[in-house]
Amino acid sequence: MTTQLVNTTTSNGKQTARHLTTGGVPDKLTGMKFHEALGEVIREQRLAKEMTLRQVSLTGYVSMGHLSDVENGRKEGSSQFIEAVAKSLGLETHELILKAGYRMADLDVPDTPEHLFRGSVWKNQYGDLQFA
């Protein structure tokens, strides 16, 4: 089965992108939304540090219920929320955001320049660079 991405207009005039199957029947949009990826990353980091929801909410000064909703993808976290949770988890805010972005793209977070440029057009363009 093949799909193609097409632009559609909803009844209220809003432009959206939809995946259509071979038969032209709208299929559920694929891919992960940022708030879902962020929730997964927060939970993963919290469990890796063996912290409970309560501990993160107390040290980050955020609502435990809201933290749970964000982890489960039911709600989005504001920038202040993301900053507070990252600090509570011992991470920089940008680290948490980058991890969520890579999760959305279904990629591993590169930990070396070689890993970053592996198998890409970048390797062809910058293959002569030496990494320390």
Buried (B, 14 or more C-beta within 10 A) or exposed (E): EEEEEEEEEEEEEEEEEBBBEEEEEEEEEEEBEBBBBBBBBBBEBBEEEEBEBEBBBEBBEBEBEBBBBBBEBEBBBEEEBBBBBBBBBEBEBEBBBBBBBBBBEEEEEEEEBEEEBEEEEEEEEEEEEEEE
